[in-house]
Amino acid sequence: MPAVPFTRTPSVRDRRSDLVLAAIMFVGAILSAALSTISEIYGDATAEPWTAIVYAAVITAPLAFRRRFPAPVAVIVCVAYFAAVSLKVPEIYVGNIAMFVALYTVGAWMNNRRAATIVRIAIIVGMFAWLLLTMYRTALEEADKAEIAAGLLSPYVAYMLLQVLLNALYFGGAFYFGDRSWNAAQSREVLEQRTVELEREREVTAAQAVALDRVRIARELHDVVAHHVSVMGVQAGAARLVIDQDPDKARGILAGIEGSARDAIHELRQLLETLRAPGGETTDASSTVSLDDIADLVAASAEAGLPTDYAVIGDPVPVPSVVAVNLYRIAQESLTNARRHAGVGARADVRVRYDDEAVEVEVVNTGRTVAALRPGLGQLGMRERAAASGGTLDIAPRTTGGLRVRVRVPLPAATTAPLTPTAAATSGDPS
């Protein structure tokens, strides 16, 4: 999308300021004309005093419109000044100021930059040509009167060169400060546009953050509730089957259901505390799970009726809390799915591997043969967790039945330790 060309448009306040400036300049021109008349600035050649009043009006009134019509105002003011000096109207000081303001305004407010440059250069060249011609002719006349030859070292030529220098500074200042004002206004416009864009981006980012928080909350609720409800469902089914033949065993299973319910309530309370705490964290250390808690997860899975083996391969290293929570939830979701879908007689195997570059959690279960994976919230949540940790997730059916879920998350080099061939297992001998 092409950038919109920068333009300056005077506001109501700017127009009001121009009116005030024109009024002040008019009063100043009248006072200057009165004092110049009294001091006889042009001697006997001074024009009638009433011409100063007309000149004051002509040279100051256009300034009330200087920002709306920069070029016409500059031309009118310069022509009026040229005429006043030529006719020896008794006022030159306010006219000089008015001409400076007009030239400055062309550079500061004229949107057509090429035309602004041409107008200013044309006025400056014209004024310099007129100035040089007038001053040199005057120098020759004065030299003749004083019977002094006009030459390189003539006092009149020196005076002329001094005037040229002053006018060069005068016109150069008007040109420079006009361009500088335009560039400053352009920079402010760019800054304001960037500020608006940043504000818009901030609003979009805030909306995205809210959406991500909602997804995160939904994912946590799904993982916590699905896991414990699944365990309670399996335990309730087992209790229903044995309640008539073995009431004591049924009571034990019901006690397990009660424990699962307490665990679910505890995790939901921890989640609520985490969400309420500023920054999404809580001072309660137990609210953050670690990879070591996967052992308890395996034990709970075995108690719920899914025999599960657990092994840690390699030397454990510190893992960021966010990564640990995500890996724990992925293992939890994998075991929950195995209990729900693997069928009777299924087993599971959970392995946590540490190597030089990453940590890996693999959950493998036996059971029914899976022809094709059916997408669901559980799989989506696991993939989102793996991506949030900067890792990769692989979910694949096994040819002998069941599923393999493997998540691998790279770790910073500073936190990893050399790989050792030792392995620790809580139950069974993983193959």
N, C-alpha and C positions, 0 to 999 in steps of 0.2 A: 504494500500500500504506500503510494508516494506521500512524502511529507507535505503538509499544508504550508504554503509560503507565509512567512511572518509579516504581519501588517500591524500598524499602530493606528488606533482610532481614539480620538480624544473623548474623554468622559465628560459628563456634565460638570464635574468639579474642575476639570481642565479648562473648559470653556469659560467658567465663571472666573477662574484665575486669570485668563487672558483679558477679560473685560476689566478686571481690577488693575492689571498691569498697564493697559492702554490708558486708563483714567489717571493713574499715577504719572505715567510718562507725559501725558498732556499737561498736567499741572507743572511738572518739572520743566517742560519745554517753554511754557509761558514765563516762568520765573527766570530761566536762562536767557530768554529773549529780552526780558526787561533789563537784566543786569548787563547783557551784551550791548544793548542800545545805549545805556548810560555810560558804559566804558568806551564806547565808540570803537568797537573791535575792528571795523573796516575803515575807520577814519571818515573822511568826507564822502567816500563812495558807498556808505552804508545805505541799504534800501529803506523804504518807509517802514515804520514800526508795525503797521497793520499787516504787512506781508509776513511778519513773524508769526502772527496769530493764525493766518491761513496755513502757513508751513507747519506749525505745531499740530494742527488738526489733521493735515494730510499725512504727516509722517507717523503719527501715533494711532490714529483710528484703525488703520489696517491691522495693527497688532492684536486687536480684539478677535481677529479671525486667523491668526498666524498658524495654528495647529490644523485647522480645517483646510486652508488654502496656502500652504507654505510658499510655493513658487510665485504665485501672483503677488502675495504680500511682499516678498523679498524684492521683486522687480519694482513695485510701486514705491517702496521705501528708498531704494537706491536711486531711482530716477528723481524722486523728490529731493533727496540729499544733493545730487548732482546739480539740480536746478537751483537749489538754495545757495550753494557755494558759488555757482556761476553768477547769480544775481546779487550776491553779497547780502543775503538776508541775515539779520543780526541774531543768529542762533546756530551753533555748530556742535555743541557738546552733547545734548540729548539726541540730536540727529545721529551722531556717531554711535551712541548706545543702541538706538533703534535699529540701525543698519546691522550692528553686530548680532542683536537678538534675531533679526530676520534671517540672516545667513545661517546662524546656529540652528534655527528652527527647520530650515530646509534639510540640513544634514540629520537632524534628530527625528523629524516626523514625516518626511516625504517617503511614501511607500515604494515609489518607483526609484530604486537606487541609482540606476543609470541616468535618469533624468535629473535626479538631485545633484549628481556630480557635474553634469553638463551645465545646469543652471548656475551653480556656484562658481565653476571655472569661468563661465562667460562673464559673470558679474565682476569677478576679481580681475580678469584680464582687461575688461573695459575700464574699470576704475583705475587700474595701474596705468593704462595708456593715457587716460585723461589726466591723471596726476602728474605723470612724467612730462607730458606736453605742457601743461599749465605751469608747473614749477620751473621748467627749463626756460620757458618764455619769460617768466617773471624774473628769473636770474639774469637773463640777458638785458632786460629793461633796467634792472637795478644797477647792473654793471656799467651800462652806458651813462646812467645818471651820475654814477660816482666816478666816471672816467677810469674804470678798472676793467681790464680785459678779462672776459670769462674764460677760464682755463681749468686745468685739472685741479689746481690748488686754490681756485677761487672760493671765497667764503660762501658764495651763493650756491656753488655746486656741492660744497660740503653740507650745506643746509638741506639741499635737495636729497643727497644721499641719506642723511639722517631721517628725513621724512619717509623715504622709501623703506628704510629698515623698520621704522615704527609701523608703517602700514603692512609690511610683510608679517610682522608679529601679530598685528591686529587681525588680518584676514586669515592667516594661518591658524590662529587660535580659534576663530569662529568655525573654520573647516574641521579642525581636529576635535574640538569638544562636541560638535554636532554628531560626527561619526561615532564618537565614544558613547554618547547618550543612546544612539540607535543600537549599538552593540550591547550595551548594558541592558536595554529593554528586551532585546532578543534573548539574552542569556536568562533574564528573569522569566520570560515566557517559556523557554525550554525547561527551566527548573520547576515552574508551576505545572507544566504538563507531566513532567516526571513524577511530581508529587501526587498528582491525580492518579497516574497509572499505578504508583506504589500503593496508594490508598485502595484502589480497586483490587490490586493483587492481594493486599492484606485481607480484604473482605473475602475474596475467593479462598485464600489460604485458611482463614478462620472457618469458613463453611466446610472446607475439606477436612479440617481437623475435627470438627464436630461429627462429620460423617464417619471418619476413621474411628473416633471414640465410640460411636454407636456400634460400628462393626466389631470393635474389640470387646465391648460389653456383651454383645450378642454371642460372640464366640466363646467368651469365658462362661457365660451362663449355660450355653449348650454343652460345653465340655463337662462342667461340674454336674449339672442336672442329669445329663444323659448317662454319665458313668454311674452315679449312685442309684438312679432309678433302675438302670439295667441290672445292677447287682441286687437291688431289693426285689426286682421282678423274678430273677433266677432263684433267689432264696425263698421267696414266697411260693413259687412253684414246687420247690423241693419240700417245703414244709407241708404243703397240701398233700403231697404224695405219701408222706410217712406219718402224718398226724394220727392215723388210726392204728397202724402197726407199732409205731415207736413214739409215744407222746414225748418222752424225754428228749429224743433227738429233734423232734419238731420244735420243742421249746428252745433248744439250743439254736436252731436255725432262726427262730423268731427273734432271739436275742441278737443274732447277727444282723437281722434286718433293722432292729432298733439302733445298733451301732452304726450301720450304714446311714441311717437317717440323721444321727447326730453328726457324723462326718460331713454329710451334705450341708447341714445347717451351719456347721463351723466354717466350711469353705465359702459358703454364700456370705456369711458375716465378714470373713476376711476380705472378700471381693468388695463388699460395700464399704468397708473401712478404707480400702485402697482408693476407691473412687472418690470418697469424701475428702481424703487428705490432699492438701495443696501439692501440685506437681504429680499427682497420681501415685504417691508413695506413703507408707505409713511407718510409724516408729515401732510397730509390733513386728519383731523379728520372725515370729512364726507364720506371718502372712506371706512369706516368700519361700517357695519350695526350691529344692536343689536337686541335682542329679542323684544324690544319695537317697532321696525320698522315693526313687523308683523301686527300691527294694521293698518298701512298705506297700507300694502299689502292686507288686508281684505277689506279696503275701495275701493281700486282700483279694486278688484275683483267684488265687488258689482256694481260699476259704469260700469264695462264691461258686465254686464248682468247676473252675477251669485250671487244671494242673499246669503250673507255669514254672519254668526254670529261669534262673537269673545268673548272669555272668558279667564281670567287669574285666576287660582286656586292656592291658597297658597300665601305665602309672597315671592315676587321676591328677588332673591339673585344675587350677582355678578357672571357672567358667563364668562369664557375665551373667548376672541374675536374670536378665531378660531371656537370654539364650537357654538357661537352665529351665525356666518356667515353660518356654515353648517346647523344649524337648520332652519335658515331663508330661505336658498336655498331649503331645503327639503319641507318646507311649500309652497314656491313659485311654485316648480315643481308640487306639489300635486294639487294646485288650477288651475294651467295651464292645467293639464290633465283633471280635472273635467270640465272645460269650453269646452274643445275640445271633450270630449267623453260622458259626462253625459246626454246630450240631453236637449230638451226643458222642462222648468219647474223644473229643478234640483235646489237644494239648497246645501249649504256647511256649515260646522260648524268647527271652528278652536279653539282648546283649548291648552293653555300653562299651564302646571302643575309644581309646585315646591313642593318637599317633602324633607325629611331629608337626602336623599341619592342621588337624581338625579333630573334632569329637563327633562320634557317630552313634546313633541309637538304631537298633534293628529289632523289630518284633516280627517273629515268624510263628504262624499257627497252622496246625493240621485241621482236617475236617472236610467239609463238603468241597467238591470241585467248583471253582468259579469260572464260568465261561467268559464273562465280560464284566467289567466293573460298572456299577451303576452310580452315576454322580449323585452326591448328596451333600448336606451341610457339613457332615463330619469330614469328608475328604476335602471339601473346600476350606474348612477351618485349618486342617493340617497343612495344606499347601500355603495358606496365608501365613501361618506361623513360621514355616520353613523360610519363606521369602523374606519375612520381617527380620529374621536372624541372619540373612545373607547366605542361607544354605540351599540345598537341593533335596527334593523328596522324590522317592521312587516307590510306587505302589504297584505290585504285580501279582497276578495269580500264580500259584505253584502247580506244576504238572501233576504232582502227587496229591493235590488237594490243599485248600487253605490259601492264605495270602502271605506275602512278604512286604513289610513296610520298612523302608530304610531312609533315614534322614541324616545328612552329613552337613555339618556347619564348620566353616573355617574359623580358626582361632588366631589371635595375634601371636606373632612369633615369640614375644616376651613371656607369654603365659604357658607355652608348651614345654614339655619335658621329654628327654630321650625315651624312645619306645623300648620297653622291656618285654621279654617273652612270657612273663608271668601272667596268670589269670586267676581270678578269684570267683568262685561260684557258691551260691547259697544252697542250691539244690540241683541235683542231676548233673550230667556231664554233657554239655552242648556239643552237638556234632556238626 
